[in-house]
Amino acid sequence: MSSLSRLLVLALVTLPLAAGSVLTGCAADEATSGDEGGAFTEDELRKGSAEQWVYSGTLPHLESPAITVSLTAHTARVTGYLPAGHSTPLPYYADTLVEGGRTKIAVVYPIATGAEVNSQPDSYAINRASPWVPSDDHATWGGFPFIPFNRGIAFHGPITAQDGQWKLLRGPVSHGCQRMQGEHVVELANLIGVDMTTKVLTGVSVTGLDVPVTVLRKTDTWKDQNVDVDYPVQPGVIRPKTNVKMFKSWSADDLATFVCPLNKRDLAGSKVIPANYCATKNHDKFDAAIGPAR
């Protein structure tokens, strides 16, 4: 499990009124009796941390980004168009197609979904996402973005600990939120337009992104194939078995220059994050454009 996940500590502080309604859906999340490492509530995992996680990977802010969640396959697919002139090689886990003469990409993340969907319809779409970016002194939500999109439902980091590591349990184990691996939710925030690479964000709610989020109670599709991602699932989860488009996953252990903790002492009082901040502290295990050796 990634070094980023090992260091993850979730801390709940009082959010501004704009985000207050979000807490009702996720603050009570806890690991179910089937979670490895025991059942912990987020309150029990509260610690003081001054770290805010920075995205410094090769994926840009996408134009017209959108998110599709599958409650069946436990996936979150982010799509959008590369900005004009983007020439940096994409990481191995991104897939592309040409649409209207433009390059559209897709990245798929494993998620944990709600143990009960209750009155949620078979599918619905929300045309907003307002990420809450933690302050660097309170480390709300472990220093990771908290991205609400439907009242009390949001994308946020994992909460389960095992052997000193934080671990995403992919399956129906949350109380409604879409839990993600820590580095994944940081990258997702970057893809939908949150600038986490050039300035220190201190406790701000990023509004007005108008990012559509579609939630399906069936398998998602991309290029007319059923979407899956190579990350383990909890027992009982049924993954698509035919006509599968298997997306690669990634870990900050392997791509350590993509996401790293921000240490304010490294900034010497500046509120601007140096270029390639994560790369100056870490090295990747392989070329991100090629992927791990087969």
QUIFENNOR-V290888 format. One record per residue. N is the residue number from 1. RES is the residue in one small letter. PHI is phi in radians with two decimals (none if undefined). OMEGA is omega in radians with two decimals (NA if undefined). NEAR is the number of other ideal C-beta (glycine too) atoms within 8 Angstrom. Layout:
# QUIFENNOR-V290888
N_RES_PHI_OMEGA_NEAR / N_RES_PHI_OMEGA_NEAR
This chain:
# QUIFENNOR-V290888
1_m_none_-2.96_8 / 2_s_-1.17_3.07_11 / 3_s_-1.08_3.08_8 / 4_l_-1.06_-3.12_13 / 5_s_-1.24_3.10_16 / 6_r_-1.09_-3.05_10 / 7_l_-1.51_-3.06_9 / 8_l_-1.11_2.98_13 / 9_v_-2.25_-3.12_11 / 10_l_-1.64_-3.14_12 / 11_a_-2.20_3.12_13 / 12_l_-1.75_3.02_10 / 13_v_-2.19_-3.14_6 / 14_t_-1.23_3.13_2 / 15_l_-1.54_3.06_10 / 16_p_-1.05_-3.10_6 / 17_l_-0.96_-3.11_4 / 18_a_-1.08_-3.14_8 / 19_a_-1.82_-3.04_13 / 20_g_-1.03_-3.12_8 / 21_s_-1.17_-3.12_7 / 22_v_-1.19_-3.03_14 / 23_l_-1.09_-3.08_11 / 24_t_-1.11_-3.08_8 / 25_g_-1.57_-3.02_13 / 26_c_-2.08_-3.08_17 / 27_a_-1.12_-3.13_9 / 28_a_-1.61_3.13_7 / 29_d_-0.97_3.03_12 / 30_e_-2.64_3.09_10 / 31_a_-1.21_3.12_11 / 32_t_-1.36_-3.10_8 / 33_s_-1.09_3.14_4 / 34_g_-1.53_-3.13_6 / 35_d_-1.22_3.06_11 / 36_e_-1.22_3.09_6 / 37_g_1.60_3.09_10 / 38_g_1.62_-3.11_6 / 39_a_-1.68_3.12_8 / 40_f_-2.25_2.98_12 / 41_t_-1.59_3.13_9 / 42_e_-1.14_3.10_13 / 43_d_-1.08_-3.13_7 / 44_e_-1.22_-3.13_6 / 45_l_-1.65_-3.07_11 / 46_r_-1.19_3.04_9 / 47_k_-2.52_3.08_7 / 48_g_-1.49_3.12_5 / 49_s_-2.47_-3.12_9 / 50_a_-1.83_-3.05_8 / 51_e_-1.67_3.03_11 / 52_q_-2.15_-3.04_14 / 53_w_-1.54_-3.03_15 / 54_v_-1.97_3.04_14 / 55_y_-1.66_3.14_12 / 56_s_-2.40_-3.12_12 / 57_g_-1.46_-3.02_12 / 58_t_-1.66_3.12_9 / 59_l_-1.50_-3.13_12 / 60_p_-1.55_2.87_7 / 61_h_-1.09_-3.14_10 / 62_l_-1.56_3.02_16 / 63_e_-1.58_-3.08_8 / 64_s_0.93_-3.14_6 / 65_p_-1.23_3.09_13 / 66_a_-2.60_-3.13_11 / 67_i_-2.17_3.06_16 / 68_t_-2.13_-3.12_12 / 69_v_-1.86_2.99_15 / 70_s_-1.89_3.10_14 / 71_l_-1.32_-3.14_11 / 72_t_-1.52_-3.10_9 / 73_a_-1.57_3.14_12 / 74_h_1.06_3.12_14 / 75_t_-2.29_2.99_15 / 76_a_-2.26_-3.11_14 / 77_r_-1.82_3.08_15 / 78_v_-1.85_3.10_15 / 79_t_-2.23_3.09_12 / 80_g_2.99_-3.09_13 / 81_y_-1.69_3.02_11 / 82_l_-1.17_3.10_12 / 83_p_-1.14_3.14_9 / 84_a_-1.00_3.10_4 / 85_g_1.51_3.13_4 / 86_h_-1.18_-3.06_7 / 87_s_-2.20_3.14_3 / 88_t_-1.18_3.12_6 / 89_p_-1.00_-3.14_6 / 90_l_-1.36_3.08_10 / 91_p_-1.20_-3.02_14 / 92_y_-1.07_-3.06_11 / 93_y_-1.59_3.10_10 / 94_a_-1.66_3.08_10 / 95_d_-2.01_-3.06_10 / 96_t_-2.33_2.91_9 / 97_l_-2.63_3.11_8 / 98_v_-1.79_-3.09_7 / 99_e_-2.38_-3.12_7 / 100_g_1.06_3.14_3 / 101_g_1.40_-3.13_4 / 102_r_-2.08_3.12_8 / 103_t_-1.54_3.09_8 / 104_k_-1.88_-3.13_12 / 105_i_-2.02_3.05_14 / 106_a_-2.38_3.01_13 / 107_v_-2.24_-3.11_13 / 108_v_-2.06_-3.14_14 / 109_y_-2.03_2.98_14 / 110_p_-1.29_3.13_14 / 111_i_-2.44_2.90_14 / 112_a_-1.80_-3.09_14 / 113_t_-2.03_-3.11_12 / 114_g_-1.19_3.10_11 / 115_a_-1.14_3.10_7 / 116_e_-2.33_3.10_5 / 117_v_-1.69_3.03_8 / 118_n_0.83_-2.98_4 / 119_s_-1.53_3.12_4 / 120_q_-1.14_-3.13_7 / 121_p_-1.23_3.14_6 / 122_d_-1.07_3.04_5 / 123_s_-2.73_3.05_9 / 124_y_-2.73_-3.12_8 / 125_a_-2.27_3.09_8 / 126_i_-2.10_-3.05_10 / 127_n_-1.70_3.08_7 / 128_r_-2.81_2.98_9 / 129_a_-2.73_-3.08_12 / 130_s_-2.20_-3.09_14 / 131_p_-1.07_2.98_14 / 132_w_-1.78_-3.14_16 / 133_v_-1.67_-3.03_13 / 134_p_-1.08_3.02_15 / 135_s_-1.33_-3.11_9 / 136_d_-1.46_3.10_12 / 137_d_-1.97_3.13_6 / 138_h_-1.85_3.10_8 / 139_a_0.92_3.05_16 / 140_t_-0.90_3.11_14 / 141_w_0.94_3.05_14 / 142_g_1.25_-3.11_13 / 143_g_1.44_3.13_14 / 144_f_-1.80_3.05_13 / 145_p_-1.07_3.02_16 / 146_f_-2.03_-2.94_15 / 147_i_-2.04_3.12_15 / 148_p_-1.34_3.09_14 / 149_f_-2.46_-3.13_13 / 150_n_-2.66_-3.09_9 / 151_r_0.89_-3.06_8 / 152_g_-1.51_-3.10_13 / 153_i_-1.87_-3.06_12 / 154_a_-2.66_2.94_13 / 155_f_-1.62_3.07_14 / 156_h_-2.69_-3.06_14 / 157_g_-1.29_3.12_14 / 158_p_-1.30_3.13_14 / 159_i_-2.25_-3.03_13 / 160_t_-1.66_-3.12_13 / 161_a_-1.96_3.06_11 / 162_q_-2.62_3.13_8 / 163_d_0.94_3.10_4 / 164_g_1.35_3.14_5 / 165_q_-2.06_3.02_9 / 166_w_-1.55_-2.94_13 / 167_k_-2.42_3.01_12 / 168_l_-1.40_3.02_13 / 169_l_-1.76_-3.07_13 / 170_r_-1.49_-3.11_12 / 171_g_2.79_-3.12_12 / 172_p_-1.47_-3.03_12 / 173_v_-2.17_-3.12_13 / 174_s_-1.63_3.09_13 / 175_h_-1.69_3.09_10 / 176_g_2.46_-3.13_9 / 177_c_-1.28_3.08_14 / 178_q_-1.78_3.11_13 / 179_r_-1.33_-3.12_15 / 180_m_-2.37_2.97_17 / 181_q_-1.07_-3.02_13 / 182_g_-0.97_-3.12_18 / 183_e_-1.15_-3.12_15 / 184_h_-1.24_-3.13_10 / 185_v_-1.23_3.05_15 / 186_v_-1.16_3.13_15 / 187_e_-1.19_3.12_14 / 188_l_-1.01_3.12_16 / 189_a_-1.03_3.11_14 / 190_n_-1.12_-3.10_15 / 191_l_-1.07_-3.09_13 / 192_i_-1.53_2.97_17 / 193_g_2.02_3.12_11 / 194_v_-1.57_-3.11_12 / 195_d_-1.37_3.13_9 / 196_m_-2.03_-2.99_12 / 197_t_-2.04_-3.04_9 / 198_t_-2.10_-3.13_5 / 199_k_-2.56_3.12_7 / 200_v_-1.40_3.12_11 / 201_l_-1.68_-3.07_10 / 202_t_-2.11_3.01_7 / 203_g_1.04_-3.13_8 / 204_v_-2.10_3.02_7 / 205_s_-1.79_-3.09_10 / 206_v_-1.54_-3.06_11 / 207_t_-1.96_3.04_6 / 208_g_1.35_-3.13_5 / 209_l_-1.38_3.12_12 / 210_d_0.92_3.14_6 / 211_v_-1.64_3.13_13 / 212_p_-1.20_3.05_9 / 213_v_-2.12_3.12_15 / 214_t_-1.91_-3.14_11 / 215_v_-1.95_-3.10_13 / 216_l_-2.02_2.98_13 / 217_r_-1.72_3.10_10 / 218_k_-2.79_3.13_8 / 219_t_-1.21_3.08_10 / 220_d_-1.34_3.10_13 / 221_t_-2.30_3.06_9 / 222_w_-2.52_-3.07_11 / 223_k_0.95_3.11_7 / 224_d_1.10_3.06_4 / 225_q_-2.15_3.12_9 / 226_n_-1.32_-3.02_12 / 227_v_-1.52_2.98_17 / 228_d_-2.49_3.12_13 / 229_v_-2.43_-3.01_12 / 230_d_-1.42_3.10_7 / 231_y_-2.45_-3.06_8 / 232_p_-1.10_-3.14_3 / 233_v_-2.05_3.07_10 / 234_q_-1.25_3.11_10 / 235_p_-0.97_3.10_6 / 236_g_1.67_3.12_5 / 237_v_-1.30_-3.12_11 / 238_i_-1.72_3.13_4 / 239_r_-1.63_3.10_8 / 240_p_-1.08_-3.06_10 / 241_k_-2.01_-3.13_4 / 242_t_-2.16_3.11_5 / 243_n_0.85_-3.01_7 / 244_v_-1.70_2.93_11 / 245_k_-1.75_-3.08_12 / 246_m_-1.60_3.09_7 / 247_f_-1.46_3.06_14 / 248_k_-1.42_3.02_9 / 249_s_-1.89_3.12_10 / 250_w_-2.59_-3.11_11 / 251_s_-2.26_3.08_10 / 252_a_-1.22_2.99_15 / 253_d_-1.13_-3.11_8 / 254_d_-1.49_-3.12_10 / 255_l_-1.98_-3.03_13 / 256_a_-1.26_3.10_15 / 257_t_-1.46_-3.09_12 / 258_f_-1.40_-3.10_16 / 259_v_-2.50_3.10_16 / 260_c_-2.66_3.11_14 / 261_p_-1.32_3.11_10 / 262_l_-1.57_3.08_14 / 263_n_-1.86_-3.05_7 / 264_k_-1.04_-3.13_8 / 265_r_-1.13_3.12_5 / 266_d_-1.28_-3.07_8 / 267_l_-1.61_3.12_13 / 268_a_0.90_3.09_5 / 269_g_1.54_3.14_3 / 270_s_-1.33_3.07_5 / 271_k_-1.79_3.13_5 / 272_v_-1.90_3.13_8 / 273_i_-1.40_-3.13_10 / 274_p_-1.06_3.09_8 / 275_a_-1.05_3.12_3 / 276_n_1.00_-3.09_8 / 277_y_-0.95_-3.10_14 / 278_c_-1.19_-3.10_13 / 279_a_-1.20_3.13_8 / 280_t_-1.30_-3.10_6 / 281_k_-1.93_-3.00_7 / 282_n_-2.38_3.07_8 / 283_h_-2.33_3.11_5 / 284_d_-1.38_3.14_11 / 285_k_-1.38_3.13_8 / 286_f_-2.76_3.10_9 / 287_d_-1.18_-3.06_6 / 288_a_-1.11_-3.14_13 / 289_a_-1.35_-3.10_9 / 290_i_-1.68_-3.12_6 / 291_g_1.65_-3.12_10 / 292_p_-1.17_3.12_7 / 293_a_-1.11_-3.11_3 / 294_r_-1.59_NA_2
